[in-house]
Amino acid sequence: MKNNHQHQSKIKPAEFGMGRIVIAVGIMFLLMMLWLTNFKSTENSAVEVSFNMAAKEFRDAVNLAHLEWLRTAGAEKVTLYSDWQDESTGLTLKMNKQGWPKLSSLNQSGCEQIWLDLLDKPLSIVKEPILVYYREEHKQTICDYLVGDNIISYNASSGFIEQK
């Protein structure tokens, strides 16, 4: 009888260990499923926050260029320097008569180039491409930058930047 009891106690710990493994795997699987269902909304939030930050940087760069234009008494070109650049380097921008960064060409390519020049960043946000459109409206030159439902419109004629 003693022998029988010892045999049963040896089986139980092994079964108990296997049960813990099954429960742990089940919990991990459940957590992965919860994470996957929430991943898309988390990714959308990350894209929106990153796009808002890029919009602020773009607005700041346009305003800095305008401020430099005012400081230089309406020069045709202004040069902006980053903290790490010396005076032999920097970003030189052509300015329009109202003192706003001028597009290099009046088309989509010009809109893409002004983004790249001002931000020194690719046209993508968290691996989402930024769609760029050029349009003219009431004799105004406008660049639209879109990611999902987020839009930045830059009026290159007036310097007005609208975020929708």
Backbone as JSON, one array per atom type, in Angstrom:
{
  "sequence": "MKNNHQHQSKIKPAEFGMGRIVIAVGIMFLLMMLWLTNFKSTENSAVEVSFNMAAKEFRDAVNLAHLEWLRTAGAEKVTLYSDWQDESTGLTLKMNKQGWPKLSSLNQSGCEQIWLDLLDKPLSIVKEPILVYYREEHKQTICDYLVGDNIISYNASSGFIEQK",
  "N": [[0.81, -1.17, 0.0], [1.92, 1.21, 0.79], [3.76, 1.54, -1.21], [2.13, 1.96, -3.41], [1.02, 4.46, -2.75], [3.28, 6.12, -2.86], [3.8, 5.99, -5.57], [1.62, 7.37, -6.65], [2.04, 9.99, -5.66], [4.29, 10.74, -7.08], [3.34, 11.05, -9.66], [1.52, 13.18, -9.54], [2.97, 15.71, -9.11], [4.2, 15.99, -11.65], [1.99, 16.12, -13.36], [0.86, 18.41, -12.33], [2.83, 20.31, -12.94], [2.73, 20.28, -15.75], [0.17, 21.24, -16.08], [0.45, 23.86, -15.16], [2.07, 24.89, -17.17], [0.36, 24.73, -19.39], [-1.66, 26.51, -18.57], [-0.15, 28.89, -18.38], [0.65, 29.23, -21.07], [-1.87, 29.54, -22.2], [-2.71, 31.96, -21.0], [-0.76, 33.69, -22.02], [-1.41, 33.53, -24.74], [-3.98, 34.66, -24.69], [-3.36, 37.29, -23.84], [-1.81, 38.12, -26.03], [-3.77, 38.13, -28.03], [-5.45, 40.17, -27.08], [-3.68, 42.34, -27.25], [-3.22, 42.42, -30.03], [-5.77, 43.12, -30.97], [-5.95, 45.71, -30.05], [-3.83, 46.93, -31.26], [-4.01, 48.28, -33.78], [-5.47, 50.63, -33.2], [-3.69, 51.8, -31.45], [-1.51, 52.16, -33.13], [-2.64, 53.98, -34.98], [-3.02, 56.16, -33.28], [-0.36, 56.76, -32.67], [0.57, 57.55, -35.19], [-1.02, 59.83, -35.6], [-0.18, 61.53, -33.49], [2.55, 61.81, -34.15], [2.29, 63.05, -36.65], [1.08, 65.46, -35.88], [3.19, 66.56, -34.43], [5.07, 66.87, -36.49], [3.67, 68.73, -38.03], [3.72, 70.95, -36.33], [6.5, 71.41, -36.25], [6.92, 72.05, -38.94], [5.36, 74.39, -39.19], [6.74, 76.0, -37.34], [9.24, 76.18, -38.64], [8.56, 77.52, -41.03], [7.67, 79.95, -39.94], [10.03, 80.78, -38.7], [11.66, 81.19, -40.93], [10.25, 83.34, -42.07], [10.56, 85.24, -40.05], [13.32, 85.61, -40.19], [13.45, 86.72, -42.72], [12.14, 89.15, -42.24], [14.0, 90.22, -40.45], [16.18, 90.57, -42.12], [15.4, 92.63, -43.68], [13.64, 92.08, -45.85], [14.96, 90.37, -47.72], [15.71, 88.54, -50.76], [16.51, 85.95, -50.44], [16.93, 83.8, -47.63], [18.98, 82.44, -45.05], [18.96, 79.67, -43.0], [20.18, 78.29, -39.99], [21.08, 75.32, -38.29], [21.6, 74.23, -34.91], [23.96, 72.76, -34.89], [25.31, 73.49, -37.15], [27.77, 75.36, -38.95], [28.6, 78.68, -40.17], [29.23, 78.28, -42.82], [27.6, 76.4, -43.81], [24.12, 75.48, -44.03], [20.62, 76.16, -44.52], [19.44, 77.57, -47.36], [16.84, 79.53, -48.42], [14.6, 80.57, -50.94], [12.57, 83.43, -50.93], [9.19, 84.67, -51.09], [7.53, 87.73, -52.2], [6.03, 88.5, -50.04], [7.39, 87.47, -47.98], [7.54, 84.72, -47.36], [8.53, 81.25, -47.42], [9.38, 80.21, -50.64], [8.12, 78.09, -53.2], [10.09, 75.73, -55.0], [9.25, 74.88, -57.45], [6.16, 75.25, -59.17], [4.33, 72.97, -58.5], [3.54, 69.57, -57.54], [6.04, 68.5, -56.91], [7.45, 70.76, -56.05], [6.11, 71.25, -53.65], [6.77, 68.94, -52.22], [9.54, 69.32, -52.03], [9.8, 71.66, -50.46], [8.91, 70.76, -47.99], [10.87, 68.8, -47.42], [13.14, 70.44, -47.38], [12.61, 72.3, -45.27], [12.12, 70.67, -43.02], [13.96, 68.63, -43.1], [13.4, 65.93, -43.14], [12.1, 62.73, -44.11], [9.27, 62.17, -46.33], [7.31, 60.78, -44.66], [5.47, 59.32, -41.96], [5.84, 57.51, -39.12], [6.3, 55.19, -40.7], [4.18, 55.51, -42.45], [3.32, 56.8, -45.55], [3.46, 60.25, -46.49], [1.06, 61.88, -48.25], [1.21, 64.12, -50.91], [-0.1, 67.07, -52.27], [-0.56, 69.52, -54.78], [-2.09, 72.64, -55.33], [-3.93, 75.35, -56.83], [-5.7, 78.11, -55.74], [-7.89, 80.69, -55.99], [-5.83, 82.39, -56.97], [-3.85, 81.69, -55.21], [-1.15, 79.76, -54.01], [-1.07, 76.5, -52.93], [-0.06, 73.89, -50.79], [-0.86, 70.64, -49.89], [-0.58, 68.3, -47.31], [-1.03, 65.02, -46.46], [-1.9, 62.46, -44.15], [-3.64, 59.7, -43.53], [-6.52, 60.76, -41.93], [-5.53, 63.2, -41.33], [-4.49, 66.48, -42.1], [-2.29, 68.92, -43.37], [-2.23, 72.14, -44.57], [-0.38, 74.28, -46.53], [-0.19, 77.53, -47.4], [1.59, 78.88, -49.72], [1.68, 81.39, -50.75], [0.68, 83.2, -48.84], [1.72, 82.3, -46.46], [0.13, 81.13, -44.6], [-0.76, 78.46, -42.51], [-2.7, 75.69, -42.16], [-4.16, 73.28, -40.11], [-5.99, 70.37, -40.32]],
  "CA": [[0.0, 0.0, 0.0], [2.84, 2.33, 0.82], [4.34, 1.62, -2.53], [1.09, 2.54, -4.27], [0.91, 5.87, -2.38], [4.46, 6.79, -3.39], [3.65, 6.07, -7.02], [0.64, 8.43, -6.93], [2.63, 11.29, -5.39], [5.23, 11.05, -8.14], [2.59, 11.43, -10.85], [0.85, 14.46, -9.33], [3.79, 16.89, -9.43], [4.4, 16.08, -13.1], [0.73, 16.61, -13.93], [0.69, 19.78, -11.87], [3.77, 21.12, -13.73], [2.18, 20.38, -17.11], [-1.0, 22.11, -15.98], [0.93, 25.25, -15.08], [2.55, 25.28, -18.5], [-0.83, 24.93, -20.23], [-2.3, 27.75, -18.11], [0.72, 30.01, -18.76], [0.53, 29.4, -22.52], [-3.21, 30.09, -22.44], [-2.71, 33.38, -20.6], [0.04, 34.42, -23.01], [-2.2, 33.59, -25.96], [-5.05, 35.64, -24.44], [-2.75, 38.62, -23.84], [-1.44, 38.44, -27.41], [-5.01, 38.45, -28.75], [-5.87, 41.5, -26.63], [-2.75, 43.31, -27.82], [-3.47, 42.52, -31.47], [-7.02, 43.85, -31.23], [-5.73, 47.12, -29.74], [-2.65, 47.41, -31.96], [-4.35, 49.22, -34.86], [-5.81, 51.94, -32.62], [-2.44, 52.34, -30.91], [-0.73, 52.61, -34.28], [-3.28, 55.2, -35.49], [-2.71, 57.24, -32.33], [1.05, 57.12, -32.85], [0.67, 58.29, -36.46], [-1.63, 61.15, -35.4], [0.71, 62.33, -32.63], [3.75, 62.13, -34.94], [1.91, 64.01, -37.67], [0.89, 66.74, -35.19], [4.53, 67.08, -34.13], [5.66, 67.32, -37.76], [2.96, 69.96, -38.41], [4.26, 72.03, -35.49], [7.85, 71.69, -36.73], [6.78, 72.72, -40.24], [4.88, 75.74, -38.89], [7.85, 76.72, -36.71], [10.27, 76.44, -39.66], [8.03, 78.57, -41.92], [7.68, 81.2, -39.18], [11.43, 81.17, -38.51], [12.11, 81.75, -42.22], [9.62, 84.65, -42.2], [11.22, 86.12, -39.09], [14.64, 85.93, -40.75], [13.17, 87.63, -43.84], [11.89, 90.47, -41.63], [15.26, 90.69, -39.87], [17.09, 90.97, -43.21], [14.73, 93.71, -44.43], [13.0, 91.64, -47.09], [15.9, 89.77, -48.68], [15.14, 87.53, -51.67], [16.88, 84.65, -49.9], [17.37, 83.77, -46.24], [19.68, 81.21, -44.69], [18.68, 79.2, -41.64], [21.22, 77.41, -39.48], [20.78, 74.47, -37.14], [22.55, 74.41, -33.81], [25.23, 72.08, -35.16], [25.9, 73.95, -38.4], [28.51, 76.62, -38.9], [28.1, 79.64, -41.15], [29.5, 77.86, -44.19], [26.5, 75.52, -44.21], [22.81, 75.99, -43.64], [19.56, 76.02, -45.51], [19.1, 78.83, -48.02], [15.5, 79.49, -48.99], [14.1, 81.73, -51.68], [11.37, 83.94, -50.28], [8.32, 85.44, -51.98], [7.49, 89.16, -51.87], [5.39, 88.66, -48.73], [8.32, 86.98, -46.97], [7.31, 83.32, -47.02], [9.32, 80.33, -48.26], [8.87, 80.05, -52.0], [8.27, 76.74, -53.76], [11.09, 75.66, -56.07], [8.47, 74.75, -58.69], [4.72, 75.32, -58.87], [3.73, 71.66, -58.72], [3.68, 68.65, -56.4], [7.46, 68.38, -56.61], [7.81, 71.93, -55.25], [5.55, 71.03, -52.31], [7.6, 67.92, -51.58], [10.86, 69.87, -51.76], [9.76, 72.62, -49.34], [8.82, 69.93, -46.78], [12.19, 68.2, -47.2], [14.08, 71.51, -47.04], [12.32, 72.89, -43.97], [12.15, 69.71, -41.91], [15.07, 67.68, -43.25], [12.83, 64.62, -42.79], [11.41, 62.13, -45.26], [7.82, 62.35, -46.43], [6.61, 59.65, -44.04], [5.23, 59.42, -40.52], [5.73, 56.16, -38.56], [6.24, 54.3, -41.87], [3.04, 55.86, -43.3], [3.73, 57.86, -46.48], [2.71, 61.51, -46.52], [0.6, 62.19, -49.6], [1.42, 65.55, -51.17], [-0.89, 67.6, -53.39], [-0.39, 70.93, -55.11], [-3.3, 73.23, -55.94], [-4.04, 76.81, -56.87], [-7.05, 78.49, -55.37], [-8.0, 82.16, -55.93], [-4.48, 82.91, -57.21], [-3.0, 81.31, -54.08], [-0.44, 78.5, -54.19], [-1.31, 75.73, -51.71], [0.44, 72.52, -50.69], [-1.56, 69.83, -48.9], [0.16, 67.13, -46.85], [-2.03, 64.17, -45.83], [-1.67, 61.11, -43.62], [-4.94, 59.28, -43.01], [-7.48, 61.86, -41.85], [-4.8, 64.4, -40.9], [-4.08, 67.32, -43.23], [-1.66, 70.23, -43.19], [-2.25, 72.92, -45.81], [0.54, 75.41, -46.5], [-0.43, 78.52, -48.44], [2.92, 79.44, -49.98], [1.52, 82.8, -51.1], [0.44, 84.02, -47.65], [2.38, 81.73, -45.29], [-0.87, 80.57, -43.69], [-0.72, 77.01, -42.37], [-3.92, 75.2, -41.51], [-4.16, 71.84, -39.81], [-7.38, 69.88, -40.22]],
  "C": [[0.88, 1.26, 0.0], [3.45, 2.57, -0.56], [3.38, 2.28, -3.51], [0.96, 4.04, -4.02], [2.1, 6.67, -2.93], [4.35, 6.97, -4.89], [2.69, 7.2, -7.41], [1.25, 9.8, -6.7], [3.65, 11.68, -6.45], [4.51, 11.52, -9.39], [2.01, 12.84, -10.69], [1.75, 15.67, -9.61], [4.03, 17.06, -10.92], [3.15, 16.62, -13.77], [0.52, 18.07, -13.57], [1.6, 20.72, -12.66], [3.27, 21.32, -15.15], [0.96, 21.31, -17.11], [-0.61, 23.58, -15.91], [1.41, 25.75, -16.43], [1.37, 25.58, -19.42], [-1.52, 26.24, -19.86], [-1.46, 28.97, -18.54], [0.63, 30.28, -20.26], [-0.83, 30.0, -22.87], [-3.29, 31.57, -22.1], [-1.91, 34.21, -21.6], [-0.73, 34.58, -24.32], [-3.31, 34.63, -25.83], [-4.5, 37.07, -24.47], [-2.34, 39.05, -25.25], [-2.67, 38.83, -28.22], [-5.51, 39.84, -28.36], [-4.98, 42.58, -27.24], [-3.0, 43.51, -29.3], [-4.74, 43.29, -31.78], [-6.84, 45.35, -30.97], [-4.58, 47.74, -30.53], [-2.98, 48.48, -32.99], [-4.69, 50.59, -34.28], [-4.58, 52.59, -32.02], [-1.57, 52.89, -32.03], [-1.31, 53.9, -34.86], [-3.0, 56.39, -34.58], [-1.27, 57.71, -32.48], [1.25, 57.93, -34.12], [0.12, 59.7, -36.28], [-0.73, 62.06, -34.57], [1.97, 62.74, -33.41], [3.45, 63.16, -36.01], [1.7, 65.4, -37.06], [2.23, 67.38, -34.84], [5.2, 67.61, -35.39], [5.0, 68.62, -38.23], [3.49, 71.15, -37.61], [5.67, 72.41, -35.95], [7.82, 72.44, -38.06], [6.36, 74.17, -40.03], [6.0, 76.58, -38.28], [8.92, 77.09, -37.73], [9.82, 77.54, -40.62], [8.08, 79.92, -41.21], [9.1, 81.7, -38.93], [11.98, 81.79, -39.79], [11.53, 83.15, -42.42], [10.28, 85.67, -41.26], [12.6, 86.54, -39.6], [14.5, 86.89, -41.93], [12.91, 89.05, -43.32], [13.19, 91.06, -41.1], [16.22, 91.19, -40.94], [16.45, 91.99, -44.14], [14.24, 93.26, -45.81], [13.94, 91.09, -48.14], [15.2, 88.73, -49.55], [15.41, 86.12, -51.18], [17.24, 84.82, -48.43], [18.07, 82.44, -46.0], [19.4, 80.9, -43.24], [19.76, 78.21, -41.24], [20.68, 76.58, -38.33], [21.84, 74.72, -36.09], [23.93, 73.85, -34.14], [25.92, 72.56, -36.43], [26.7, 75.24, -38.19], [28.01, 77.52, -40.04], [28.4, 79.28, -42.59], [28.42, 76.9, -44.71], [25.19, 76.14, -43.76], [21.83, 75.81, -44.78], [19.23, 77.39, -46.07], [17.78, 78.65, -48.73], [15.22, 80.74, -49.8], [12.78, 82.12, -51.03], [10.51, 84.69, -51.29], [8.27, 86.89, -51.5], [6.83, 89.45, -50.53], [6.25, 88.07, -47.6], [8.1, 85.55, -46.51], [8.14, 82.42, -47.92], [8.62, 80.03, -49.58], [9.08, 78.61, -52.46], [9.29, 76.78, -54.9], [10.43, 75.49, -57.43], [6.99, 74.71, -58.3], [4.03, 74.02, -59.27], [3.95, 70.81, -57.46], [5.14, 68.52, -55.97], [7.94, 69.56, -55.76], [7.32, 71.81, -53.82], [6.38, 70.0, -51.54], [8.94, 68.51, -51.16], [10.84, 70.84, -50.59], [9.65, 71.88, -48.01], [10.21, 69.37, -46.43], [13.2, 69.26, -46.77], [13.86, 72.01, -45.61], [12.49, 71.92, -42.81], [13.34, 68.76, -41.94], [14.65, 66.29, -42.78], [12.15, 64.05, -44.02], [9.9, 62.37, -45.21], [7.11, 61.09, -45.94], [6.51, 59.9, -42.54], [5.0, 58.0, -40.01], [5.46, 55.15, -39.68], [5.0, 54.5, -42.74], [3.5, 56.96, -44.25], [2.85, 59.1, -46.34], [2.34, 61.77, -47.98], [0.68, 63.7, -49.79], [0.63, 65.96, -52.4], [-0.6, 69.08, -53.54], [-1.7, 71.42, -55.7], [-3.18, 74.75, -55.93], [-5.49, 77.15, -56.62], [-7.09, 80.01, -55.19], [-6.62, 82.82, -56.01], [-3.53, 82.67, -56.02], [-2.4, 79.94, -54.36], [-0.52, 77.72, -52.88], [-0.74, 74.32, -51.84], [-0.34, 71.81, -49.59], [-0.73, 68.59, -48.6], [-0.82, 66.28, -46.04], [-1.45, 62.85, -45.34], [-2.98, 60.7, -42.97], [-5.93, 60.42, -43.07], [-6.83, 63.19, -41.48], [-4.27, 65.16, -42.11], [-3.39, 68.58, -42.72], [-1.74, 70.91, -44.55], [-1.34, 74.12, -45.62], [0.23, 76.3, -47.69], [0.9, 79.25, -48.65], [2.85, 80.91, -50.37], [1.42, 83.67, -49.86], [1.16, 83.52, -46.41], [1.42, 81.08, -44.31], [-0.78, 79.05, -43.7], [-1.94, 76.59, -41.57], [-3.79, 73.71, -41.3], [-5.6, 71.41, -39.59], [-7.39, 68.5, -39.63]]
}
